[in-house]
């Protein structure tokens, strides 16, 4: 098969094939040579061809279908957090905070604007840095802790991986996993290694297996894991620290995204002797997604590498946004509102879980904005049943890495009133019954 693919190394072959796809010489659905045929045609080792296809698969350029061979990937929308576009259905899969519980900025902006900030000034606003150091010390307080400000947690994760990894390096991810972490790893060409998550967070055996596969970074959520809501127990965190103790230079990234709203105690997997680490806390869940700011505490070497990617005047985080964050997070009324939001999310999730239990669908209430609901039936079928009843839910299939069909839904129910919550619970129970009956035929 003469496809025009050239190259001697995996990177050259992958680049050649990507160029052919971009120029339209290869189109979505087109079959590609087998690994053996490609290696023979180019005169390279079979492993080189395997590596080239693996790079392209991770980047979403090609798909491998076993005996069906390797083909150019069809363009498909990437799952994102937030409201689904162009839907008339009641959306209960958004993962959004309640807008009524997000602090209003009226009256604060005039107070924080101050004088303009110019090129060459400190990247971190001094007042925010002082507050953030105390805030992050509650997560981790080694003497050499350094702070970095980024445009949200996803931005921090992307920058942390970029300064530590090369393309095709392996990264351990929770499975099921937070959507932005999945996209960041795959689009950058890193190799995701799935680590199962249970009720106590990332599993010990799963992490041990990932380290044996040579992962160079581990991304985990210590509490309110999205989508499952799991939080690390003290025992699980200690066991994970023991496993990581033999790998002090593997980059550990802890994303404590739900920090100010979390009901569970924080237990870190970062040991005192670990050399490469970062703890991220964003403000989007309690100050709103538009407050795109995160604080990262890290070791000095990691902080220095991040600093080179945050040059003043190009990619720094707006000082106006920094001052606004500081003003809100030191305002007693705002802090009281955050405390109220914590109670609201927990109470509404608990109330809905009670509704499901009364209908024979037990769901464990953990932490976070959402409920992770086990169905005992294929999530895709249950979701389709809910759509016919006017609801749009998010299936677990969007969060899994292992490719197996999910039997969970992630539901965002905290904005439903009692009548709507009752209706959703009834409709969900009916959809599960219908899907289960089909599976038994």
C-alpha positions in Angstrom: 0.0 0.0 0.0 1.6 3.3 -1.1 0.3 5.9 1.3 3.2 8.3 1.1 4.3 7.7 4.7 8.0 8.3 5.2 10.5 8.4 8.1 13.1 6.4 9.9 12.2 7.1 13.6 8.8 6.8 15.3 8.6 10.6 15.6 9.4 11.1 11.8 6.8 8.4 10.8 4.2 9.9 13.1 4.9 13.4 11.8 4.7 12.2 8.2 1.4 10.5 8.7 0.0 13.5 10.6 1.0 15.8 7.7 -0.8 13.5 5.2 -4.0 13.7 7.3 -3.8 17.5 7.7 -3.4 17.9 3.9 -6.3 15.6 3.1 -4.2 12.9 1.4 -5.5 10.5 4.1 -9.1 11.0 5.2 -11.1 9.9 8.2 -11.8 6.2 8.0 -9.0 5.4 5.6 -7.2 2.2 6.4 -3.5 2.3 7.2 -0.8 -0.4 6.7 -0.4 -3.0 9.3 2.6 -2.6 11.6 4.5 -5.3 9.8 3.7 -3.9 6.4 4.7 -0.4 7.4 8.0 -1.6 9.0 8.9 -3.6 5.9 8.0 -0.7 3.5 10.1 1.8 5.4 12.9 -0.6 6.3 12.5 0.0 10.1 12.2 -2.2 13.1 8.7 -3.3 13.9 8.9 -1.7 17.3 9.5 1.7 15.6 6.3 1.3 13.6 4.4 0.3 16.8 5.7 3.4 18.6 4.7 5.7 15.7 1.1 4.3 15.7 1.0 4.6 19.5 1.9 8.3 19.4 -0.8 8.9 16.8 -3.4 6.9 18.8 -2.7 8.9 21.9 -3.0 12.1 20.0 -6.3 11.0 18.5 -5.1 11.0 14.9 -5.6 7.3 14.3 -7.7 4.5 16.0 -6.7 0.9 16.4 -9.5 -1.7 16.1 -7.7 -5.0 16.7 -8.4 -7.3 13.7 -10.1 -4.3 12.0 -6.6 -2.7 11.7 -5.6 0.9 12.1 -7.5 3.7 10.5 -7.5 7.5 10.4 -9.7 8.7 13.2 -13.1 10.2 12.5 -13.6 13.7 13.9 -15.7 13.5 17.1 -16.6 16.1 19.7 -14.5 15.9 22.9 -16.5 15.6 26.1 -16.3 18.7 28.2 -17.5 19.8 31.6 -20.5 22.1 31.8 -23.8 22.4 30.0 -24.5 20.4 26.9 -25.0 22.7 23.9 -28.2 22.8 21.8 -30.3 20.6 24.1 -33.9 21.1 25.2 -33.5 18.5 27.9 -33.1 19.2 31.6 -29.4 18.9 32.1 -28.3 17.1 35.2 -24.8 16.2 34.1 -23.2 19.7 34.1 -20.8 19.4 37.1 -21.4 23.1 37.7 -21.6 24.9 41.0 -24.9 26.7 41.9 -24.7 30.2 40.5 -26.7 31.5 43.3 -24.0 30.4 45.7 -21.1 32.2 43.9 -20.1 35.5 45.5 -21.1 38.7 43.7 -18.3 41.0 42.6 -20.3 44.2 43.0 -18.5 46.6 45.3 -15.3 44.6 45.4 -13.9 45.6 42.0 -13.5 49.3 42.8 -11.8 48.4 46.0 -9.2 46.1 44.4 -8.4 47.9 41.1 -5.6 50.1 42.5 -2.8 51.2 40.4 -1.8 49.5 37.1 0.8 46.7 37.2 3.7 47.1 34.8 6.2 44.8 33.1 8.9 43.6 35.4 6.9 43.6 38.6 6.5 40.5 40.7 4.3 37.9 39.0 2.4 37.1 42.2 0.6 39.9 44.0 2.2 40.4 47.4 -1.1 40.3 49.4 -2.3 37.2 47.6 1.0 35.5 48.1 0.9 36.1 51.8 -2.6 34.8 52.1 -1.9 31.8 49.7 1.1 30.7 51.7 -1.0 30.3 54.8 -3.8 28.7 52.8 -1.5 26.1 51.1 0.3 25.4 54.4 -2.9 23.6 55.4 -2.3 21.2 52.6 1.4 20.8 52.9 4.0 22.8 54.8 7.6 21.8 54.0 10.2 24.5 54.6 11.1 24.7 50.9 7.5 25.1 49.6 7.3 27.6 46.7 4.2 29.2 45.2 3.1 29.7 41.6 -0.2 31.2 40.3 -1.8 29.8 37.2 -5.0 30.3 35.2 -6.8 27.5 36.9 -6.1 23.9 37.8 -6.1 22.6 34.3 -3.5 25.2 33.3 -1.3 24.2 36.2 -1.5 20.5 35.3 -0.6 21.2 31.7 2.4 23.3 32.7 3.6 20.9 35.3 3.6 18.0 32.9 5.2 20.1 30.1 8.2 21.1 32.2 8.8 17.5 33.4 7.9 15.1 30.6 8.6 14.3 27.0 6.1 13.1 24.4 5.2 9.4 25.0 6.2 9.5 28.7 3.7 7.6 30.9 1.4 9.4 33.3 -0.7 7.6 36.0 -4.3 8.8 36.0 -7.2 7.9 38.2 -9.8 5.6 36.5 -12.5 7.0 36.2 -10.8 10.3 35.7 -11.5 14.1 35.6 -12.1 15.1 32.0 -9.6 17.9 31.7 -6.8 15.6 32.9 -7.7 13.0 30.3 -7.6 15.6 27.5 -4.4 17.2 28.7 -2.5 13.9 28.8 -3.8 12.6 25.5 -3.5 15.8 23.5 0.1 16.4 24.7 1.0 12.9 23.5 1.7 11.4 26.9 0.8 7.8 27.6 -2.1 7.5 30.1 -1.8 4.6 32.5 -5.1 3.8 34.3 -5.1 3.4 38.1 -8.4 2.2 39.5 -10.2 4.3 42.1 -12.4 2.9 44.9 -14.2 4.4 47.9 -10.9 5.5 49.4 -9.3 6.9 46.3 -6.5 5.7 44.1 -5.7 2.0 44.8 -2.4 0.9 46.1 -2.0 -2.1 43.8 -3.0 0.1 40.8 -0.4 2.7 41.7 2.3 0.0 42.2 1.5 -1.4 38.8 1.6 2.0 37.1 5.1 2.7 38.7 6.3 -0.7 37.4 5.2 0.4 33.9 7.5 3.4 34.2 5.2 6.4 34.8 7.1 9.6 35.3 4.1 11.5 36.8 1.1 10.7 38.9 -2.0 12.9 38.9 -4.5 12.3 41.8 -7.3 14.0 43.6 -6.9 13.6 47.4 -10.6 14.4 48.1 -13.9 14.9 46.2 -12.5 13.0 43.3 -14.3 13.8 40.1 -16.4 11.9 39.1 -16.7 9.4 42.0 -16.5 11.8 44.9 -14.0 9.5 46.7 -11.5 11.0 49.2 -8.3 9.4 50.4 -8.5 7.9 53.9 -5.5 8.3 56.2 -4.7 4.6 55.8 -4.8 4.7 52.0 -2.7 7.9 51.8 -0.1 6.3 54.1 0.0 3.1 51.9 0.4 5.2 48.8 3.2 7.2 50.3 5.0 3.9 51.1 4.7 2.8 47.5 5.9 6.2 46.2 8.8 6.2 48.7 10.9 4.2 46.3 10.3 6.7 43.4 11.2 10.1 44.8 11.7 11.7 41.4 8.3 10.7 40.0 6.3 14.0 39.8 3.3 13.8 42.1 0.5 16.3 41.3 -2.3 16.5 43.9 -5.3 18.4 42.6 -7.2 19.6 45.7 -9.9 21.3 43.6 -12.7 21.2 46.2 -10.6 22.4 49.1 -12.7 25.2 50.6 -15.9 23.2 50.1 -14.7 19.8 51.1 -16.2 18.1 54.1 -13.4 15.5 54.4 -10.0 15.9 55.9 -7.1 16.2 53.5 -4.6 13.3 53.5 -1.6 13.8 51.2 0.5 11.1 49.5 3.5 13.3 49.3 6.2 12.1 51.7 8.7 14.4 53.4 11.6 13.0 51.3 9.8 13.2 47.9 11.8 15.4 45.5 9.2 16.3 42.8 5.7 17.3 43.8 3.0 19.9 43.4 -0.3 20.6 45.2 -2.9 22.6 43.3 -5.9 24.5 44.7 -8.2 26.4 42.4 -11.0 28.7 43.3 -13.5 28.0 40.5 -15.8 25.7 42.6 -16.5 28.3 45.2 -15.7 31.7 43.5 -17.0 30.6 40.1 -15.5 29.2 36.9 -14.8 32.7 35.6 -12.4 33.3 38.5 -9.8 31.3 36.6 -7.0 31.2 39.2 -5.2 28.4 41.0 -2.4 28.4 43.5 0.3 25.7 43.2 2.7 24.8 46.0 5.6 22.8 44.8 9.3 21.9 45.4 11.8 24.6 44.4 13.0 22.9 41.2 9.4 22.4 39.9 8.6 26.0 40.9 11.6 27.3 39.0 10.6 25.4 35.9 7.0 26.7 36.1 8.3 30.3 36.5 10.0 30.1 33.1 6.6 29.5 31.6 5.0 32.4 33.4 6.9 35.4 32.0 5.5 38.7 33.1 3.5 40.4 30.4 2.8 37.2 28.4 1.4 34.3 30.4 1.2 35.7 33.9 -2.2 35.7 35.7 -3.9 39.1 35.9 -3.1 41.0 39.1 -6.6 42.4 39.0 -7.8 38.8 39.2 -5.3 38.0 41.9 -6.4 41.0 44.0 -10.0 40.1 43.5 -9.4 36.6 44.7 -7.6 37.8 47.8 -10.4 40.3 48.6 -13.1 37.6 48.3 -11.2 35.0 50.2 -10.5 37.3 53.1 -14.1 38.7 53.3 -16.1 37.3 56.2 -19.4 37.4 54.4 -17.9 35.5 51.4 -16.4 32.9 53.7 -19.7 32.4 55.4 -21.3 32.0 52.0 -18.8 29.3 51.1 -19.6 27.5 54.3 -23.3 27.7 53.4 -22.5 26.3 49.9 -20.6 23.4 51.5 -23.7 22.5 53.5 -26.1 23.0 50.6 -24.2 20.6 48.2 -23.9 17.9 50.9 -27.5 18.2 52.0 -29.0 18.1 48.5 -26.8 15.2 47.4 -27.8 13.3 50.6 -31.4 14.0 50.0 -31.3 12.7 46.5 -29.3 9.6 47.5 -32.1 8.9 50.0 -34.7 9.2 47.2 -32.7 6.7 45.1 -32.3 4.2 48.0 -36.1 4.3 48.5 -36.4 3.2 44.9 -33.9 0.4 45.1 -30.9 2.3 43.7 -28.4 2.7 46.6 -25.8 5.5 45.9 -23.0 6.3 48.4 -22.8 10.0 49.3 -19.2 11.1 49.2 -17.8 14.6 48.6 -18.1 17.0 45.7 -20.7 18.6 43.6 -22.0 15.4 42.0 -23.3 11.9 42.8 -21.7 8.9 41.3 -24.7 6.5 40.9 -24.2 2.7 40.3 -26.9 1.4 38.0 -26.4 -2.4 37.6 -27.1 -1.8 33.9 -25.3 -0.2 31.0 -25.1 3.6 31.6 -25.6 4.4 27.9 -28.9 2.6 27.9 -30.1 4.2 31.1 -29.0 7.6 29.8 -31.0 7.0 26.6 -34.0 6.1 28.8 -33.7 9.3 30.7 -33.5 11.3 27.5 -36.8 9.9 26.4 -38.2 11.2 29.8 -36.7 14.7 29.3 -33.4 14.4 31.2 -29.8 14.7 30.0 -27.3 12.9 32.2 -23.6 12.2 31.9 -22.6 8.6 31.6 -19.5 7.2 33.2 -18.2 6.2 29.8 -16.8 9.7 29.3 -14.6 9.4 32.4 -13.1 5.9 32.0 -9.7 5.0 30.6 -10.0 1.3 30.2 -12.6 1.4 27.5 -15.1 -0.9 29.2 -18.8 0.2 29.1 -19.7 2.0 32.3 -22.5 1.1 34.6 -22.5 4.5 36.4 -24.0 8.0 35.9 -22.6 11.2 37.2 -25.5 13.4 38.3 -25.5 17.1 39.3 -28.7 17.4 41.3 -28.1 20.2 43.9 -30.2 22.7 41.9 -33.3 20.6 41.7 -36.2 21.4 43.9 -38.0 18.6 45.8 -40.6 18.0 43.1 -38.0 17.8 40.3 -35.8 15.6 42.4 -38.7 13.2 43.0 -39.4 13.1 39.3 -35.8 12.5 38.3 -35.5 9.7 40.9 -38.7 8.1 39.5 -37.5 8.4 35.9 -34.1 7.0 36.7 -35.5 4.0 38.5 -37.8 3.3 35.5 -34.9 3.7 33.0 -32.7 1.3 35.0 -35.6 -1.3 35.1 -36.1 -1.0 31.4 -32.3 -1.3 30.6 -32.0 -4.3 33.0 -34.9 -6.1 31.3 -33.3 -5.6 27.9 -30.0 -7.0 29.2 -31.7 -10.2 30.4 -33.3 -11.0 27.0 
